[in-house]
Amino acid sequence: MRGMARALQIIVGMTTPKRALTLSLTTAALIAMAGCPEKDSPAEKAGEKIEDAADKAGDGVEKAGEKIEDAVE
């Protein structure tokens, strides 16, 4: 919250042309970032593979539990 308050103080203290320039540059940066396609980083890809492996292991444990329940009945 302090950062936002400080940023607001800086903007309020600026002259009108500086405010307009700051607003324009900030808006342009936000638009540029919004237009970038999302690419998975290597860490994200590795995380997805780990997640998939954990899901498969969980499915195997679940099937084994079902088989044990069936055998007990």
N, C-alpha and C positions, 0 to 999 in steps of 0.2 A: 504494500500500500504506500509505503514511503516513496518508492520509486515513481509511482504514478503521480503523487503529489508534487514531487520535484520536477517531473517532466511537465506537468501543468504549469508550475511556476515559471519554468524556462520559456514555455510557449507564450504565456501571458506577457512576459517581459519583453518579447520580441516586437520589432516594428512590423507593420502590416506586410511589407514585401517579404521579410524573412519568414513570417508565419505562412504566407502563401507558398513560398518555395519549400518550406519544411513539409507542409501538408501535401504538396504535389509529389515530392520525392517519396514520402511515406506511402502515399497511395500507389505510386508506380511500383514500388518495391512489393507491396502486398499483391497487386495484380500479377506481377511477374512470378511470385512464389505460387500463387493459386493456379497459374497456367502450366506449371511444371508437372510432367507426368510422375506418378509415384513409381519408384523402382525399389525392389526389395534389395536391401543390403545383404552382404554375405552372412552377417549375423542373423538377420531375419530369416533367411533361407535355412540356416542351420537350426534355428529355433523351431521352424515349421517341421523339419525332418525329425527333430527330437519329439515334438508333439505328436506327430504321426506314429512314431515308434511306440510312444507311451500308450496311445489309443489302441494300437494293435496288441500290445502286451495286456492291456486291461481287458480287451475282448477275449483273449486266450484264457485269462484267469476266470472270467465270467463263464466261459464255456466249460472249463474244468469244474467249476463250482456246480454248474447244472448237472454235469455227469455224476458228480459225487451225490448230489441230492437224488438223482434218479436211481443210483445204485443202492442208496439207503432205503428208499421206499420199497 
